[in-house]
């Protein structure tokens, strides 16, 4: 299978490039040259990317325009960067349809339903189904859009545009509401906490450190589980359009559609945040 990946030098893109190259014939596209770049092109420029969709079977769209506000910016103002990002999403979707690709996998985000976390945090970080005093907050695959930011809103747009493309054209669409995938050195549920220590934001063992660990033990998706979920979507031939949460098999996850993902595309995550009781030595 021939697969085009946009944003290939990013955190998720590199995870796919490292793990899926033996299974698929990958074309790696990024706005800048780098270790995981075959083609330098900007998703905001339709003419620059269109030819690279020829002879592809699928595209995985990861490219994100910098400056889109981030998941913690809940102001209602709009920016040119966000408009550019929507243009990139539109261009990739249009090119995939125009080139007759079989499928489009879109990197959505947990922030498309992020208000679940905002309204229930930090208690949601300690989900313990069946345990004493458990909050047990869960958002399954039927959770409606609940963006927590303008960043999340752009992901909702991408999901809805992909559904439109699938229902109006002969292309399968998969939106992945990715939790927290990190670079290799932080690919564990203590990654964000350890990064904060290195940046001087808190000390190891502090309450702030512990809260970051608790959050990641629910939201983490290991790099290998992320690549496996994408592969499951690429190999599927049954879905018209659907969305799945990009998380590992974390006991305290609040984004919970693993049964749906397993039954629909065969996703079986291998990692669980509870298997870790500290950062790597």
N, C-alpha and C positions, 0 to 999 in steps of 0.2 A: 504494500500500500504506500502511495506517495502522499506525504503529509507536509503542509506548509505551516510553520510556526512563526507568528509575529511576536516581537518582543523577546526574542530568543536569548538575549544576554541578561535578562532579569533573573530574579530569584527563582521563580517558577520555571521560566524558560530554560535555565541552565539545568534544573532538575530533570526536565523532559529530555533535553539534549544528551545528558549523561546516561540516562537509563533506557531510552526508547530507540536509540540508533541501531540496535541489532534487530529490532522487530519491524521497523518501518524505514522507508527511504525518506529521510527528513531534508527539507529545505529550510534553513534558519535565516529569518529576516529580522533585521533590527535597524533602528535609525542611526546607530553608530557601529563601526567596525569593532570586533572584539573576538574573544576566544570562541564564542558560539554564534558566529555570523557567516553566512554564505552570501547573503544579499544585503546591501545597504540601501534602505529605502524608508520613506516616511509614510506611515499609514494615513496621514492627513492629506496625502497627495495621491489621488485615485490613479492618475496616469502613471505614476511611478511604481505602483504596486500591481496594477492589473495584469500585466504579462506574466507575473510570477505565479498566478493562479492556474495558468494553462497546464494541462497534464497532471494536475493534482487530484487526489481523491477526497481530501479533507483539509480543513484549515483549523488550527488551534489559535484563537485570537487572545493574546496576552498583552499586547502593546498598550501602554498607558501614557498619555501626555503628562509630563511633570507639571506641578502647580495646580492640581485639580482640587485643592483645599484640604484633602485628608479626612479621615473618618471622624476626627474630633472637632471639625469646623462646622457648627450647626447654624451659622448665619444663613440668611435666605438670599443674599446677593449672588450674582452670577459672575463668572470671570471668562476672559477670552480663552484661557487654558481649558476650562471645562467645555466650552463650545468646540474647541479643537478636538477634545477627546471624543465628544459625540460624533464629530465628523469622521474620526478614525473608525469608530464602531460602524457607522453607516457605510463607509467605503469598503471595509472588509466584508460586510454582509452583502453589499451589492455585487462586489467582485466574485464572491463565492457563488451567488445565484447566477450571475451572468456567465461564469465559466462552467456551470453545470456540475459543481462539486456534489458529492454524495452527502457530506455532513459538515457541520460547523460546530466546533466546541468553543464556547465563550467563557472566559475567565470572569465570572461574576464575583460576588464577594458576600461574606457574612453580613456586611453592612447594608445589603439590600433588605435585610430583616433585622438590622442592628438595634432597633428600638426595643426588641425583646431583651437584649442585654442591658441597655440603658435604663429601662424601667425596672429591671429586676436585680441589677448589680449593686454591691458585690456579692449578695447572697447567692446569686446564680452560679458563682464560681465554686460553690460547695455542694452542688447537686449530689445527692446520695439517695437514689431511688430506693424506697423501702426502709431507709434508715431513720433513726429518731429525729424528729424535727426537720425532716427533709423538705426543702422547697420544691424540688422536682419540677423545675420549669423546663418545658420542652417545646421546641418549634419544629413541627414535622414538615413534610414536603408540601402540605396543603396550607402552610402559613402564608397569608397574603403579603404583598410588599409592605414593609414597614421601615423605610430607609431612615438612618439616624443622622444623615448628613447629605450635603450636595454630592459628595463622592458616592455615597450609597445610591443616590438618585440616578446618577449616570449609569450605574449597574442595572437598576430597574429598567431604564430605557433600553439597554442592550438586551435584556431578557425579553422585553416585549417586542422589540424589533426582530429578534430571532424567531419568536413565535409567529409573528406575521409572515416572515420569510418562509417558514416551514409550512404554514397552512395555505399560503398563496402560491407556493412553488414546490418543486420536487426536491427538497433538501431536508435532511434530518438536523435537528437543533438540540444541543445539550448545553445548559447553563450550569456552571459549577460554582456554587456559593462557597468559595474557598475560605477556610478559617484562618489559620496562621501557619504558613509555610515559611521557613527561614533558610538562610544561607547555611552551607555545610557546618561551619563552626558553631552555629547556634541551633542545629537541628535536633532539639530535644526540649522538653517542657520547661527546663530551667533557662532556656536561651535568652528570653527577654529580660529576665531577672539578672542574669550574668552580664548582659550588655549594659544594663543600667548601672551595675557596679563599676564596670570599666569606664563608663562615661561620667562617673561621680554623682549620679542622681540619687543613689541610696547605698546603704551598706548591706553586705551579705548578712542575713539573719534578721534584718529589720522587718517591720510590718509591711512596708511598701514592697520589699523583696518577696515576702510570703504571698502577698496579693497577686503579684505578677505570676508567680509559680501556679497558684490556684487557678488563675484565669487560663493560662496556657495548658494546664492539664485537662481543661474542657475543650479548648478551641484548637489545639495543635493538630496539624496534619504533617506527618513525616514526609520527607522528600520522596521516599520510595512509595508510600501510600498515594501521594499526589500523582506520581507518574502512573501508578496502577489504575487509578480512577480514570485518568485521561485515556489510557489504553482500552479500558472497558467500553468507553464511549466510542472510540474509534472502531472497535471490533463489532459493535452492535449494529444490527440491521432491522430492528423492530420498532424503535422509537420514532414518532413523528416529531415531537418536541417534549422536553421535560427538563427539570432542574434537580440537582443533587447537591447535598452539602459536602464540601471538601474537608472532612475531619477524619482523624484516625479513630480507632475503636475505643475511645476514651470513656471510662465509666461515668465521668461527671459531665459529659457533653450535654449542652442544651440545644444544639442543632442536631436533631436526631431523626434522620430518615435512612439509617443504615439498612433496615429491613427492606425499605422500598428500593434503595440502590442495589442491594444484593439480588432481589427478585427481578429487577428490571434490566440491569446491565451486568450483574455478576460481580459487583465490587465487594471484595473481602479484604478489608484493611488488616495489616499485620501488627501494627503498633498500638500501644495504649499508654497514655500519660501516667497512669497509676503504676506502671512497671518501673518508674524512675523514683528514687528517693533522694536524689542529689544530682548535681551536674557531673559530667564526665571528669574523671581524675585528670 
